[in-house]
Amino acid sequence: MRTENQIQSKINELTLQRRSLESRLAPLAEESPQLDHLKDQLERLEDMITMLEWVLNAPVGKYHA
């Protein structure tokens, strides 16, 4: 099991990668062949960040009380 600091560190790393991808996406034209690939990468990064944030803020308690 990872520690909270390790998870937060990974979130920070992925956030930097997301910013880098967003800066690479900004100047691309709509018909650019790289656009779809970069958007797919960005979506995967956002999914990973969301999952790690959920791990840090995991819900507590029972679903059915």
N, CA, C and O of each residue as an XYZ file, in Angstrom:
260
protein
N       0.844     -1.181      0.000
C       0.000      0.000      0.000
C       0.892      1.249      0.000
O       1.878      1.318      0.734
N       0.544      2.197     -0.806
C       1.301      3.443     -0.906
C       0.898      4.392      0.224
O      -0.229      4.356      0.718
N       1.849      5.240      0.619
C       1.538      6.231      1.645
C       0.826      7.419      1.002
O       0.839      7.586     -0.218
N       0.219      8.221      1.832
C      -0.483      9.402      1.334
C       0.481     10.339      0.593
O       0.125     10.922     -0.432
N       1.696     10.476      1.119
C       2.694     11.337      0.464
C       3.090     10.809     -0.907
O       3.274     11.587     -1.843
N       3.221      9.503     -1.032
C       3.572      8.905     -2.319
C       2.455      9.136     -3.336
O       2.720      9.445     -4.497
N       1.229      8.987     -2.902
C       0.091      9.192     -3.797
C       0.022     10.651     -4.221
O      -0.187     10.948     -5.398
N       0.196     11.562     -3.271
C       0.160     12.991     -3.597
C       1.295     13.357     -4.538
O       1.118     14.183     -5.433
N       2.449     12.754     -4.344
C       3.581     13.002     -5.224
C       3.263     12.551     -6.655
O       3.591     13.246     -7.617
N       2.630     11.398     -6.788
C       2.250     10.891     -8.109
C       1.208     11.803     -8.753
O       1.267     12.053     -9.957
N       0.255     12.304     -7.962
C      -0.740     13.241     -8.489
C      -0.036     14.483     -9.024
O      -0.367     14.967    -10.106
N       0.929     14.999     -8.276
C       1.673     16.183     -8.720
C       2.428     15.911    -10.023
O       2.445     16.746    -10.927
N       3.046     14.744    -10.107
C       3.775     14.363    -11.320
C       2.825     14.296    -12.522
O       3.134     14.816    -13.594
N       1.676     13.657    -12.336
C       0.710     13.533    -13.426
C       0.118     14.885    -13.802
O      -0.188     15.125    -14.970
N      -0.045     15.761    -12.827
C      -0.562     17.101    -13.108
C       0.419     17.875    -13.979
O       0.007     18.592    -14.891
N       1.707     17.737    -13.705
C       2.721     18.388    -14.548
C       2.681     17.833    -15.970
O       2.802     18.582    -16.939
N       2.512     16.518    -16.086
C       2.398     15.911    -17.415
C       1.162     16.427    -18.143
O       1.203     16.673    -19.349
N       0.062     16.592    -17.408
C      -1.170     17.102    -18.012
C      -0.964     18.520    -18.532
O      -1.396     18.850    -19.636
N      -0.304     19.355    -17.735
C      -0.040     20.732    -18.176
C       0.828     20.752    -19.427
O       0.607     21.551    -20.337
N       1.815     19.869    -19.461
C       2.683     19.784    -20.626
C       1.884     19.383    -21.867
O       2.051     19.968    -22.937
N       1.028     18.397    -21.718
C       0.187     17.975    -22.851
C      -0.748     19.087    -23.295
O      -0.937     19.307    -24.491
N      -1.332     19.789    -22.330
C      -2.242     20.886    -22.677
C      -1.508     21.974    -23.442
O      -2.065     22.562    -24.368
N      -0.262     22.250    -23.066
C       0.503     23.271    -23.784
C       0.884     22.798    -25.189
O       1.015     23.609    -26.105
N       1.059     21.489    -25.357
C       1.337     20.949    -26.695
C       0.088     20.919    -27.555
O       0.171     21.036    -28.778
N      -1.079     20.763    -26.921
C      -2.338     20.725    -27.664
C      -2.769     22.103    -28.145
O      -3.346     22.229    -29.225
N      -2.500     23.126    -27.363
C      -3.001     24.468    -27.647
C      -2.685     24.972    -29.054
O      -3.584     25.485    -29.720
N      -1.445     24.847    -29.534
C      -1.157     25.421    -30.861
C      -1.568     24.542    -32.050
O      -1.461     24.978    -33.196
N      -2.031     23.326    -31.799
C      -2.343     22.419    -32.904
C      -3.647     22.796    -33.606
O      -4.619     23.215    -32.976
N      -3.635     22.637    -34.913
C      -4.845     22.867    -35.701
C      -5.793     21.675    -35.536
O      -5.361     20.579    -35.180
N      -7.063     21.892    -35.792
C      -8.077     20.844    -35.631
C      -7.807     19.621    -36.500
O      -8.165     18.508    -36.118
N      -7.188     19.804    -37.650
C      -6.941     18.678    -38.550
C      -5.559     18.061    -38.367
O      -5.137     17.233    -39.175
N      -4.864     18.452    -37.329
C      -3.535     17.917    -37.072
C      -3.612     16.429    -36.736
O      -4.470     16.012    -35.957
N      -2.714     15.623    -37.323
C      -2.740     14.176    -37.055
C      -2.369     13.832    -35.614
O      -2.721     12.753    -35.135
N      -1.674     14.712    -34.920
C      -1.267     14.456    -33.540
C      -2.392     14.725    -32.544
O      -2.345     14.256    -31.407
N      -3.378     15.463    -32.962
C      -4.422     15.934    -32.046
C      -5.128     14.795    -31.321
O      -5.257     14.832    -30.097
N      -5.583     13.788    -32.051
C      -6.316     12.687    -31.429
C      -5.443     11.922    -30.437
O      -5.891     11.565    -29.347
N      -4.209     11.679    -30.821
C      -3.294     10.949    -29.939
C      -3.063     11.719    -28.631
O      -3.104     11.135    -27.548
N      -2.823     13.017    -28.737
C      -2.578     13.826    -27.538
C      -3.829     13.929    -26.673
O      -3.740     13.924    -25.445
N      -4.985     14.021    -27.306
C      -6.232     14.072    -26.536
C      -6.469     12.766    -25.793
O      -6.950     12.775    -24.660
N      -6.137     11.645    -26.421
C      -6.257     10.348    -25.749
C      -5.322     10.273    -24.542
O      -5.711      9.794    -23.477
N      -4.105     10.740    -24.713
C      -3.150     10.751    -23.601
C      -3.654     11.632    -22.462
O      -3.551     11.273    -21.289
N      -4.195     12.778    -22.823
C      -4.711     13.710    -21.820
C      -5.874     13.086    -21.045
O      -5.968     13.238    -19.827
N      -6.738     12.399    -21.745
C      -7.868     11.741    -21.093
C      -7.389     10.661    -20.116
O      -7.912     10.549    -19.007
N      -6.398      9.872    -20.528
C      -5.850      8.839    -19.635
C      -5.218      9.459    -18.398
O      -5.403      8.959    -17.288
N      -4.473     10.545    -18.580
C      -3.863     11.226    -17.439
C      -4.924     11.733    -16.470
O      -4.789     11.583    -15.255
N      -5.980     12.334    -17.014
C      -7.045     12.849    -16.164
C      -7.743     11.720    -15.402
O      -8.122     11.889    -14.243
N      -7.910     10.576    -16.053
C      -8.504      9.417    -15.376
C      -7.611      8.943    -14.228
O      -8.102      8.632    -13.143
N      -6.309      8.888    -14.471
C      -5.386      8.439    -13.419
C      -5.370      9.416    -12.251
O      -5.345      9.004    -11.092
N      -5.386     10.711    -12.556
C      -5.399     11.719    -11.497
C      -6.671     11.598    -10.671
O      -6.627     11.655     -9.442
N      -7.798     11.430    -11.343
C      -9.072     11.290    -10.647
C      -9.069     10.060     -9.748
O      -9.552     10.113     -8.617
N      -8.529      8.957    -10.245
C      -8.492      7.726     -9.454
C      -7.617      7.904     -8.214
O      -7.991      7.477     -7.122
N      -6.460      8.531     -8.382
C      -5.579      8.749     -7.233
C      -6.198      9.714     -6.222
O      -6.045      9.532     -5.014
N      -6.897     10.739     -6.713
C      -7.580     11.657     -5.801
C      -8.666     10.923     -5.031
O      -8.890     11.194     -3.851
N      -9.335     10.001     -5.695
C     -10.362      9.220     -5.019
C      -9.733      8.360     -3.923
O     -10.307      8.210     -2.844
N      -8.550      7.795     -4.199
C      -7.860      6.978     -3.197
C      -7.528      7.824     -1.971
O      -7.694      7.371     -0.838
N      -7.058      9.055     -2.195
C      -6.741      9.939     -1.068
C      -7.984     10.322     -0.274
O      -7.929     10.455      0.948
N      -9.091     10.497     -0.965
C     -10.324     10.960     -0.336
C     -11.385      9.873     -0.378
O     -12.557     10.144     -0.640
N     -10.969      8.651     -0.119
C     -11.880      7.506     -0.199
C     -13.072      7.700      0.732
O     -12.922      8.129      1.876
N     -14.243      7.380      0.227
C     -15.424      7.502      1.083
C     -15.346      6.521      2.243
O     -14.775      5.437      2.124
N     -15.910      6.909      3.331
C     -15.930      6.042      4.515
C     -17.363      5.671      4.827
O     -18.301      6.362      4.428
N     -17.519      4.587      5.536
C     -18.856      4.158      5.918
C     -19.395      3.136      4.962
O     -18.739      2.752      3.994
N     -20.589      2.706      5.243
C     -21.240      1.695      4.419
C     -22.168      2.341      3.413
O     -22.765      3.386      3.670
N     -22.275      1.705      2.277
C     -23.184      2.207      1.248
C     -24.621      2.067      1.705
O     -25.424      2.990      1.573
N     -24.927      0.923      2.235
C     -26.267      0.678      2.794
C     -26.151      0.654      4.312
O     -25.494     -0.216      4.884
N     -26.773      1.585      4.931
C     -26.651      1.672      6.389
C     -27.558      0.706      7.103
O     -27.568      0.663      8.333
